[in-house]
Amino acid sequence: MSIFRATVLTVALALLAATPAHLHAQSDMRSVPNEGPTEVTFHLVSGLIDAPVRVVHITLGDREAPLDTPVEVRGKWLRTLRITVQNISTKSIVTGSVTLTYPETGDGTPGKPVLAADLGLGRPPSHWYLRKDGSERPRGREAQETEIVIPPGGTMVFSYKGPDNSAADQDQAGAYNTAGKLTRINILPNIIFFADGSRWSFGKFYIPAPAPDLWKEAPATEFLSK
């Protein structure tokens, strides 16, 4: 599978010690429930150190969805989700991703993983493909993604991609079918790549290094204003 799914950036989850199960792995997808309204609450996962981005807006269609506040939804609402993230670093961003997790679907154990999806933008820089022996890994469909350059202070809007919304609908159905409900979504800013090839992931900054090291940890002061 390529780094990007049709709608989702998976490079970030490759760095996780315990990878959540992707919703698209579910094979028994029933239709999205449409029986009347329900409520969903969005929660921003805290505890990330020196994040170079911040979530500034969450919307469902033309409605704002404040964090930690139940909002009414009905039908195929996940396809309308938009998450606006601001670059608060001192460098331009060329790749970003936001992870959605559905905590009602599992407890995080191997036998019952929490289902998750990653929304991505941009192309990973070439250094991402470098192996420890100096060769390069094959590039997948992510290499064809639209290039972005988000300057300091600029914003990115993350959403499900695709004109038919099938991935969003499948993910909504997969979470609902697994848990019997879908009333909570956790949001986690994930991996960020900068224009100079450096990256941030899970609370730490890294700069490119020659093989076999590949990455060297860097101080946050090189990326964030004092």
C-alpha positions, 0 to 999 in steps of 0.5 A, spaced: 500 500 500 502 506 498 503 512 503 497 515 501 490 512 501 485 515 496 483 520 502 488 518 507 496 520 509 499 513 512 506 515 513 505 518 520 501 512 523 508 508 520 511 512 526 506 509 531 509 504 536 501 501 536 498 503 530 490 503 530 486 499 525 485 503 519 477 503 517 478 501 510 481 495 512 474 493 514 471 488 509 463 488 511 461 495 510 454 496 511 450 503 509 451 509 513 445 509 518 440 515 517 435 514 522 434 520 525 439 525 528 444 523 533 450 527 536 458 527 535 463 531 540 470 532 537 476 532 542 483 535 541 488 530 543 492 534 548 499 533 551 503 534 544 509 538 546 511 544 542 506 543 536 508 547 530 500 547 528 494 548 532 487 547 530 483 553 529 476 551 526 472 544 525 466 545 521 461 540 518 458 543 512 457 550 514 456 549 521 462 550 526 463 544 531 466 547 537 471 542 541 468 538 546 461 540 545 456 535 542 453 537 535 447 534 532 449 530 526 444 526 521 446 521 515 452 521 511 455 527 515 463 525 516 463 527 508 462 534 510 468 535 516 473 540 515 479 541 520 482 548 519 489 548 522 494 554 522 502 553 521 505 557 528 512 555 526 517 559 523 518 555 517 513 553 511 510 547 511 509 542 505 506 536 508 501 535 513 496 530 516 491 530 522 489 523 525 482 522 527 481 516 532 474 513 534 475 511 541 468 507 542 471 502 537 476 499 541 480 499 547 487 500 544 489 492 545 491 488 539 485 484 539 481 490 539 484 496 536 481 503 536 479 505 529 483 511 525 483 515 519 489 520 517 487 526 513 493 528 509 495 534 504 502 535 500 507 531 498 513 528 503 520 530 501 525 526 498 529 524 504 522 521 507 524 515 502 531 514 503 533 507 506 539 506 511 543 503 506 542 509 502 537 507 497 530 509 496 524 506 497 519 506 491 514 512 491 507 511 491 501 515 489 503 520 494 508 523 490 502 525 485 499 529 490 498 536 489 504 540 492 503 545 498 507 551 501 504 553 507 507 559 510 508 561 517 501 564 519 498 560 513 492 555 514 491 548 511 484 545 511 483 537 512 478 533 509 476 527 506 478 527 498 474 524 492 468 526 488 464 521 490 465 521 498 466 514 498 471 513 503 468 518 508 462 514 508 465 507 509 469 510 515 463 512 518 459 506 517 465 502 519 466 506 526 458 505 527 458 498 525 464 496 530 461 500 536 454 501 535 455 508 535 459 514 533 458 520 538 466 522 539 472 523 534 479 525 537 483 529 533 491 529 533 495 533 529 500 528 526 506 528 522 509 535 519 514 536 513 517 543 512 520 546 506 527 544 508 526 537 509 525 537 516 519 534 520 515 534 526 512 528 529 509 526 536 512 532 540 519 532 537 523 536 531 528 532 526 532 534 521 535 530 515 541 526 516 545 522 511 544 514 511 544 510 515 542 515 521 537 519 516 534 523 522 537 527 527 533 530 533 533 538 533 531 543 538 524 546 538 527 553 538 529 552 531 522 551 529 518 556 534 518 563 535 520 565 542 
